[in-house]
């Protein structure tokens, strides 16, 4: 059960089964999470509780030894990072899309350097922290788009 949850509720396991060692499971998991949030149209308090809950669940279900090599089947960390983005974007499509794109680009490219630095922490902490750093960058992007939309309206 822990592996199922750590895999982003099965997304990482399915990706690994279908595509073996190819990257992309984290992008799929974070996209599906963003789609889920968009469809549900949740308020900020619920999104914050989801974010905190996901972080707590991550620390419970992800084992340090399994996370040492940051295996591609562990995708709960990407969902945690994307849940941070949703705190600003919620169900607004443009901020959500921009936050998702910037979050994934930051995580994949490890830019800005803070994302790469966070990944250097050992075990499950480093696996999560780089996604939270990238999620923060995505959150800032979503916030900017959201504010521009307010000004434009």
N, CA, C and O of each residue as an XYZ file, in Angstrom:
612
protein
N       0.821     -1.194      0.000
C       0.000      0.000      0.000
C       0.868      1.262      0.000
O       0.537      2.242     -0.666
N       2.000      1.238      0.760
C       2.878      2.402      0.799
C       3.445      2.703     -0.580
O       3.539      3.866     -0.973
N       3.824      1.661     -1.318
C       4.384      1.874     -2.651
C       3.331      2.477     -3.576
O       3.648      3.348     -4.387
N       2.100      2.030     -3.465
C       1.014      2.568     -4.284
C       0.839      4.068     -4.024
O       0.722      4.853     -4.966
N       0.821      4.458     -2.765
C       0.648      5.870     -2.418
C       1.878      6.677     -2.835
O       1.741      7.759     -3.407
N       3.082      6.162     -2.555
C       4.320      6.858     -2.931
C       4.429      7.037     -4.436
O       5.085      7.965     -4.910
N       3.794      6.159     -5.181
C       3.834      6.250     -6.644
C       2.804      7.239     -7.182
O       2.493      7.231     -8.372
N       2.282      8.083     -6.310
C       1.270      9.037     -6.760
C      -0.056      8.355     -6.986
O      -0.769      8.645     -7.947
N      -0.382      7.428     -6.072
C      -1.628      6.669     -6.128
C      -1.695      5.821     -7.398
O      -2.734      5.718     -8.051
N      -0.549      5.219     -7.724
C      -0.470      4.264     -8.821
C       0.068      4.815    -10.129
O       0.418      4.042    -11.021
N       0.143      6.129    -10.266
C       0.578      6.723    -11.536
C       2.013      6.328    -11.860
O       2.302      5.942    -12.992
N       2.904      6.414    -10.900
C       4.307      6.069    -11.126
C       4.506      4.599    -11.463
O       5.335      4.256    -12.306
N       3.748      3.734    -10.807
C       3.832      2.295    -11.087
C       3.335      2.012    -12.501
O       3.953      1.247    -13.242
N       2.207      2.637    -12.873
C       1.670      2.453    -14.218
C       2.660      2.960    -15.267
O       2.890      2.302    -16.282
N       3.243      4.137    -15.015
C       4.230      4.696    -15.958
C       5.409      3.747    -16.121
O       5.840      3.473    -17.241
N       5.928      3.246    -15.009
C       7.076      2.334    -15.052
C       6.723      1.054    -15.805
O       7.543      0.533    -16.562
N       5.507      0.544    -15.602
C       5.057     -0.665    -16.282
C       4.971     -0.445    -17.795
O       5.367     -1.305    -18.582
N       4.449      0.715    -18.186
C       4.252      0.989    -19.609
C       5.517      1.445    -20.322
O       5.747      1.086    -21.476
N       6.345      2.244    -19.627
C       7.474      2.888    -20.297
C       8.841      2.538    -19.707
O       9.853      3.125    -20.089
N       8.867      1.595    -18.788
C      10.114      1.131    -18.152
C      10.880      2.285    -17.501
O      10.353      2.941    -16.602
N      12.113      2.540    -17.940
C      12.973      3.539    -17.297
C      12.837      4.946    -17.865
O      13.576      5.844    -17.462
N      11.919      5.151    -18.782
C      11.779      6.475    -19.394
C      11.187      7.458    -18.395
O      10.318      7.107    -17.598
N      11.672      8.696    -18.451
C      11.170      9.759    -17.580
C       9.791     10.205    -18.043
O       9.418     10.003    -19.199
N       9.046     10.805    -17.144
C       7.743     11.355    -17.518
C       6.634     11.053    -16.530
O       5.572     11.675    -16.576
N       6.870     10.108    -15.642
C       5.842      9.751    -14.667
C       5.476     10.906    -13.750
O       4.312     11.073    -13.385
N       6.472     11.700    -13.380
C       6.219     12.849    -12.506
C       5.391     13.915    -13.204
O       4.537     14.552    -12.588
N       5.646     14.104    -14.483
C       4.858     15.073    -15.255
C       3.416     14.595    -15.372
O       2.483     15.382    -15.211
N       3.234     13.314    -15.651
C       1.877     12.767    -15.739
C       1.157     12.896    -14.403
O       0.000     13.314    -14.364
N       1.824     12.543    -13.311
C       1.193     12.608    -11.993
C       0.800     14.030    -11.628
O      -0.301     14.260    -11.129
N       1.693     14.991    -11.872
C       1.375     16.379    -11.535
C       0.302     16.937    -12.468
O      -0.515     17.751    -12.036
N       0.282     16.520    -13.733
C      -0.771     16.945    -14.652
C      -2.127     16.415    -14.197
O      -3.111     17.154    -14.166
N      -2.173     15.128    -13.843
C      -3.444     14.544    -13.395
C      -3.935     15.211    -12.113
O      -5.136     15.420    -11.939
N      -3.004     15.547    -11.215
C      -3.382     16.257     -9.997
C      -3.954     17.632    -10.335
O      -4.981     18.026     -9.782
N      -3.298     18.364    -11.238
C      -3.782     19.691    -11.647
C      -5.168     19.581    -12.287
O      -6.044     20.406    -12.025
N      -5.361     18.577    -13.112
C      -6.665     18.350    -13.741
C      -7.726     18.060    -12.686
O      -8.843     18.569    -12.767
N      -7.379     17.251    -11.710
C      -8.265     16.906    -10.598
C      -8.677     18.169     -9.841
O      -9.855     18.356     -9.536
N      -7.716     19.024     -9.543
C      -7.991     20.273     -8.826
C      -8.856     21.197     -9.681
O      -9.776     21.836     -9.169
N      -8.569     21.270    -10.969
C      -9.358     22.111    -11.868
C     -10.816     21.661    -11.900
O     -11.727     22.486    -11.831
N     -11.029     20.364    -12.005
C     -12.393     19.823    -12.082
C     -13.145     20.043    -10.770
O     -14.322     20.405    -10.786
N     -12.478     19.828     -9.636
C     -13.155     19.945     -8.341
C     -13.412     21.385     -7.909
O     -14.335     21.640     -7.135
N     -12.602     22.336     -8.400
C     -12.781     23.756     -8.082
C     -12.881     23.980     -6.563
O     -13.879     24.497     -6.061
N     -11.823     23.577     -5.851
C     -11.798     23.654     -4.391
C     -11.379     25.029     -3.899
O     -10.702     25.772     -4.611
N     -11.785     25.367     -2.674
C     -11.382     26.657     -2.116
C      -9.985     26.559     -1.503
O      -9.424     25.472     -1.362
N      -9.439     27.721     -1.145
C      -8.058     27.811     -0.667
C      -7.809     26.984      0.588
O      -6.769     26.335      0.695
N      -8.730     26.992      1.526
C      -8.548     26.225      2.763
C      -8.423     24.732      2.470
O      -7.545     24.064      3.016
N      -9.277     24.220      1.631
C      -9.220     22.792      1.271
C      -7.908     22.486      0.552
O      -7.281     21.460      0.815
N      -7.494     23.368     -0.350
C      -6.230     23.160     -1.068
C      -5.047     23.176     -0.113
O      -4.115     22.386     -0.268
N      -5.072     24.064      0.869
C      -3.999     24.106      1.863
C      -3.975     22.820      2.682
O      -2.903     22.279      2.953
N      -5.141     22.330      3.077
C      -5.214     21.079      3.842
C      -4.717     19.900      3.001
O      -4.060     18.996      3.519
N      -5.029     19.915      1.720
C      -4.526     18.870      0.818
C      -3.004     18.933      0.744
O      -2.335     17.902      0.821
N      -2.451     20.143      0.594
C      -1.002     20.324      0.536
C      -0.338     19.774      1.801
O       0.599     18.981      1.712
N      -0.814     20.186      2.965
C      -0.238     19.722      4.239
C      -0.401     18.218      4.378
O       0.521     17.523      4.806
N      -1.575     17.717      4.017
C      -1.821     16.276      4.095
C      -0.900     15.475      3.195
O      -0.389     14.428      3.594
N      -0.688     15.961      1.987
C       0.203     15.260      1.057
C       1.639     15.224      1.570
O       2.328     14.214      1.426
N       2.091     16.328      2.169
C       3.444     16.358      2.730
C       3.560     15.330      3.855
O       4.536     14.582      3.921
N       2.567     15.299      4.731
C       2.575     14.335      5.845
C       2.552     12.901      5.320
O       3.294     12.044      5.802
N       1.707     12.649      4.341
C       1.621     11.306      3.748
C       2.953     10.930      3.107
O       3.409      9.795      3.242
N       3.576     11.876      2.412
C       4.869     11.623      1.784
C       5.886     11.136      2.820
O       6.563     10.130      2.610
N       5.985     11.852      3.927
C       6.960     11.477      4.950
C       6.652     10.122      5.581
O       7.560      9.439      6.054
N       5.402      9.734      5.593
C       5.023      8.437      6.163
C       5.307      7.296      5.204
O       5.807      6.252      5.622
N       4.994      7.475      3.912
C       5.040      6.337      2.988
C       6.334      6.190      2.198
O       6.628      5.097      1.713
N       7.114      7.252      2.056
C       8.349      7.146      1.258
C       9.501      6.786      2.188
O       9.747      7.451      3.194
N      10.188      5.732      1.828
C      11.315      5.232      2.597
C      12.607      5.877      2.106
O      12.810      6.031      0.902
N      13.486      6.255      3.045
C      14.756      6.888      2.676
C      15.583      6.027      1.723
O      16.163      6.540      0.767
N      15.636      4.726      1.981
C      16.453      3.841      1.144
C      15.917      3.780     -0.284
O      16.692      3.795     -1.240
N      14.591      3.710     -0.430
C      13.999      3.685     -1.769
C      14.212      5.000     -2.498
O      14.376      5.015     -3.718
N      14.212      6.103     -1.761
C      14.289      7.429     -2.363
C      15.714      7.857     -2.691
O      15.903      8.845     -3.400
N      16.710      7.149     -2.201
C      18.106      7.561     -2.411
C      18.446      7.852     -3.868
O      19.133      8.831     -4.158
N      17.978      7.020     -4.777
C      18.280      7.203     -6.198
C      17.186      7.969     -6.931
O      17.244      8.102     -8.153
N      16.193      8.472     -6.209
C      15.044      9.183     -6.791
C      14.435      8.374     -7.942
O      14.428      8.824     -9.088
N      13.924      7.175     -7.628
C      13.373      6.337     -8.688
C      12.172      7.001     -9.356
O      11.416      7.737     -8.722
N      12.015      6.727    -10.634
C      10.969      7.395    -11.405
C       9.561      6.982    -10.977
O       8.599      7.699    -11.256
N       9.426      5.843    -10.305
C       8.079      5.422     -9.892
C       7.561      6.214     -8.693
O       6.353      6.238     -8.458
N       8.442      6.862     -7.929
C       7.972      7.712     -6.828
C       7.560      9.051     -7.438
O       8.403      9.835     -7.873
N       6.251      9.297     -7.461
C       5.738     10.533     -8.063
C       4.940     11.373     -7.067
O       4.438     12.438     -7.427
N       4.818     10.917     -5.836
C       4.094     11.698     -4.834
C       4.792     13.030     -4.582
O       4.131     14.015     -4.250
N       6.108     13.079     -4.733
C       6.844     14.337     -4.555
C       6.430     15.378     -5.593
O       6.316     16.560     -5.265
N       6.204     14.961     -6.830
C       5.733     15.892     -7.854
C       4.316     16.371     -7.554
O       3.983     17.529     -7.804
N       3.492     15.489     -7.024
C       2.132     15.885     -6.646
C       2.188     16.905     -5.511
O       1.411     17.859     -5.495
N       3.102     16.706     -4.564
C       3.277     17.682     -3.474
C       3.695     19.037     -4.037
O       3.168     20.068     -3.620
N       4.628     19.046     -4.972
C       5.068     20.291     -5.596
C       3.940     20.973     -6.356
O       3.790     22.193     -6.286
N       3.150     20.193     -7.079
C       2.029     20.763     -7.826
C       0.946     21.259     -6.884
O       0.261     22.236     -7.185
N       0.785     20.594     -5.743
C      -0.232     21.058     -4.789
C       0.131     22.433     -4.237
O      -0.750     23.212     -3.873
N       1.414     22.727     -4.177
C       1.855     24.061     -3.765
C       1.432     25.108     -4.807
O       0.995     26.202     -4.450
N       1.562     24.770     -6.072
C       1.161     25.672     -7.157
C      -0.325     25.987     -7.078
O      -0.734     27.122     -7.322
N      -1.136     24.989     -6.738
C      -2.591     25.179     -6.734
C      -3.066     26.124     -5.645
O      -4.206     26.588     -5.684
N      -2.211     26.417     -4.675
C      -2.622     27.346     -3.619
C      -2.915     28.730     -4.179
O      -3.733     29.462     -3.622
N      -2.261     29.093     -5.265
C      -2.510     30.387     -5.902
C      -3.465     30.232     -7.077
O      -4.393     31.024     -7.246
N      -3.232     29.212     -7.880
C      -3.983     29.092     -9.131
C      -5.388     28.547     -8.924
O      -6.303     28.892     -9.672
N      -5.568     27.704     -7.924
C      -6.842     27.042     -7.653
C      -7.406     26.482     -8.946
O      -6.730     25.691     -9.604
N      -8.617     26.859     -9.340
C      -9.210     26.310    -10.560
C      -9.235     27.332    -11.691
O      -9.995     27.171    -12.646
N      -8.414     28.385    -11.600
C      -8.301     29.339    -12.698
C      -7.366     28.740    -13.744
O      -6.206     28.448    -13.455
N      -7.871     28.562    -14.939
C      -7.148     27.800    -15.951
C      -5.785     28.386    -16.318
O      -4.789     27.662    -16.301
N      -5.713     29.667    -16.647
C      -4.426     30.234    -17.090
C      -3.364     30.206    -15.989
O      -2.238     29.785    -16.258
N      -3.672     30.633    -14.764
C      -2.648     30.512    -13.715
C      -2.263     29.052    -13.440
O      -1.098     28.759    -13.170
N      -3.224     28.153    -13.507
C      -2.939     26.740    -13.271
C      -2.012     26.185    -14.348
O      -1.056     25.474    -14.040
N      -2.287     26.501    -15.588
C      -1.447     26.024    -16.699
C      -0.046     26.627    -16.615
O       0.948     25.915    -16.758
N       0.033     27.942    -16.383
C       1.364     28.568    -16.301
C       2.139     28.017    -15.108
O       3.335     27.746    -15.219
N       1.476     27.852    -13.980
C       2.136     27.294    -12.800
C       2.631     25.879    -13.045
O       3.738     25.520    -12.644
N       1.799     25.073    -13.710
C       2.188     23.701    -14.039
C       3.413     23.687    -14.958
O       4.374     22.962    -14.704
N       3.375     24.490    -16.025
C       4.479     24.498    -16.984
C       5.784     24.973    -16.353
O       6.839     24.380    -16.581
N       5.716     26.030    -15.569
C       6.925     26.550    -14.928
C       7.414     25.576    -13.856
O       8.619     25.370    -13.711
N       6.495     24.983    -13.113
C       6.870     23.980    -12.107
C       7.607     22.821    -12.756
O       8.676     22.429    -12.289
N       7.053     22.272    -13.824
C       7.690     21.115    -14.465
C       9.019     21.502    -15.110
O       9.992     20.753    -15.026
N       9.064     22.669    -15.753
C      10.318     23.112    -16.363
C      11.396     23.306    -15.300
O      12.541     22.901    -15.496
N      11.033     23.924    -14.175
C      12.000     24.136    -13.088
C      12.481     22.809    -12.514
O      13.666     22.644    -12.227
N      11.562     21.869    -12.349
C      11.927     20.569    -11.783
C      12.807     19.767    -12.746
O      13.793     19.161    -12.327
N      12.461     19.763    -14.000
C      13.214     18.982    -14.986
C      14.591     19.592    -15.242
O      15.593     18.877    -15.272
N      14.641     20.906    -15.426
C      15.893     21.584    -15.747
C      16.739     21.908    -14.512
O      17.915     22.253    -14.627
N      16.122     21.792    -13.324
C      16.780     22.123    -12.049
C      17.260     23.573    -12.054
O      18.365     23.884    -11.610
N      16.403     24.444    -12.565
C      16.668     25.884    -12.611
C      15.498     26.605    -11.977
O      14.364     26.164    -12.163
N      15.691     27.651    -11.263
C      16.950     28.248    -10.857
C      17.750     27.303     -9.965
O      17.257     26.242     -9.583
N      18.949     27.675     -9.642
C      19.885     26.799     -8.943
C      19.376     26.292     -7.603
O      19.811     25.236     -7.145
N      18.469     27.015     -6.969
C      17.926     26.570     -5.677
C      17.273     25.197     -5.804
O      17.305     24.402     -4.865
N      16.681     24.921     -6.963
C      16.043     23.616     -7.185
C      17.109     22.519     -7.170
O      16.924     21.485     -6.528
N      18.204     22.732     -7.862
C      19.303     21.759     -7.889
C      19.930     21.613     -6.502
O      20.298     20.509     -6.103
N      20.053     22.711     -5.774
C      20.641     22.664     -4.425
C      19.773     21.844     -3.470
O      20.296     21.104     -2.637
N      18.464     21.974     -3.587
C      17.551     21.243     -2.708
C      17.642     19.733     -2.944
O      17.460     18.937     -2.022
N      17.926     19.354     -4.185
C      18.015     17.936     -4.535
C      19.218     17.257     -3.882
O      19.263     16.029     -3.805
N      20.182     18.029     -3.417
C      21.401     17.475     -2.826
C      21.188     16.916     -1.421
O      22.033     16.173     -0.920
N      20.075     17.261     -0.783
C      19.797     16.682      0.531
C      19.601     15.176      0.375
O      19.057     14.730     -0.636
N      20.031     14.393      1.350
C      19.957     12.939      1.206
C      18.534     12.385      1.359
O      17.680     12.971      2.025
N      18.322     11.249      0.725
C      17.091     10.482      0.903
C      15.837     11.191      0.449
O      15.841     11.971     -0.503
N      14.771     10.899      1.157
C      13.465     11.415      0.754
C      13.340     12.918      0.902
O      12.485     13.533      0.265
N      14.180     13.520      1.734
C      14.123     14.974      1.908
C      14.527     15.667      0.605
O      13.831     16.572      0.146
N      15.631     15.253      0.016
C      16.086     15.847     -1.238
C      15.123     15.597     -2.383
O      14.933     16.459     -3.241
N      14.513     14.413     -2.397
C      13.547     14.080     -3.443
C      12.352     15.025     -3.369
O      11.831     15.456     -4.397
N      11.922     15.344     -2.152
C      10.774     16.235     -1.971
C      11.148     17.703     -2.121
O      10.434     18.462     -2.777
N      12.261     18.109     -1.519
C      12.603     19.534     -1.468
C      12.815     20.155     -2.840
O      12.460     21.315     -3.047
N      13.385     19.413     -3.782
C      13.562     20.010     -5.110
C      12.212     20.265     -5.767
O      12.049     21.241     -6.499
N      11.247     19.391     -5.506
C       9.907     19.606     -6.059
C       9.187     20.750     -5.357
O       8.417     21.473     -5.989
N       9.423     20.923     -4.075
C       8.828     22.059     -3.369
C       9.454     23.372     -3.830
O       8.763     24.385     -3.934
N      10.752     23.361     -4.105
C      11.405     24.564     -4.637
C      10.847     24.881     -6.026
O      10.510     26.029     -6.314
N      10.752     23.871     -6.877
C      10.177     24.072     -8.213
C       8.710     24.479     -8.108
O       8.236     25.304     -8.888
N       7.992     23.903     -7.146
C       6.602     24.282     -6.919
C       6.464     25.732     -6.497
O       5.500     26.403     -6.866
N       7.423     26.216     -5.727
C       7.418     27.622     -5.321
C       7.601     28.526     -6.533
O       6.955     29.568     -6.638
N       8.474     28.132     -7.442
C       8.672     28.898     -8.681
C       7.386     28.878     -9.508
O       6.981     29.899    -10.063
N       6.754     27.717     -9.586
C       5.475     27.603    -10.290
C       4.385     28.429     -9.624
O       3.555     29.033    -10.304
N       4.386     28.457     -8.303
C       3.427     29.257     -7.541
C       3.605     30.741     -7.866
O       2.620     31.453     -8.061
N       4.842     31.208     -7.924
C       5.118     32.616     -8.255
C       4.623     32.924     -9.670
O       4.039     33.980     -9.910
N       4.855     32.005    -10.598
C       4.374     32.184    -11.971
C       2.858     32.277    -12.005
O       2.301     33.156    -12.663
N       2.190     31.374    -11.296
C       0.724     31.388    -11.255
C       0.213     32.678    -10.620
O      -0.797     33.232    -11.056
N       0.905     33.149     -9.600
C       0.522     34.395     -8.934
C       0.635     35.584     -9.895
O      -0.255     36.433     -9.944
N       1.722     35.639    -10.649
C       1.908     36.725    -11.613
C       0.799     36.690    -12.661
O       0.200     37.722    -12.965
N       0.525     35.519    -13.210
C      -0.534     35.398    -14.223
C      -1.883     35.777    -13.627
O      -2.677     36.460    -14.274
N      -2.141     35.347    -12.426
C      -3.392     35.677    -11.742
C      -3.554     37.184    -11.556
O      -4.635     37.731    -11.778
N      -2.485     37.846    -11.152
C      -2.520     39.299    -10.937
C      -2.681     40.041    -12.263
O      -3.413     41.029    -12.329
N      -2.018     39.588    -13.301
C      -2.172     40.205    -14.621
C      -3.613     40.057    -15.099
O      -4.175     40.981    -15.686
N      -4.207     38.897    -14.847
C      -5.601     38.688    -15.225
C      -6.525     39.649    -14.468
O      -7.480     40.162    -15.050
N      -6.261     39.898    -13.195
C      -7.068     40.833    -12.421
C      -6.963     42.248    -12.968
O      -7.961     42.963    -13.058
N      -5.752     42.648    -13.333
C      -5.531     43.984    -13.883
C      -6.209     44.127    -15.234
O      -6.793     45.167    -15.539
N      -6.130     43.078    -16.039
C      -6.691     43.114    -17.386
C      -8.210     43.144    -17.377
O      -8.825     43.639    -18.321
N      -8.816     42.626    -16.331
C     -10.282     42.594    -16.283
C     -10.748     43.894    -15.745
O     -11.952     44.110    -15.608
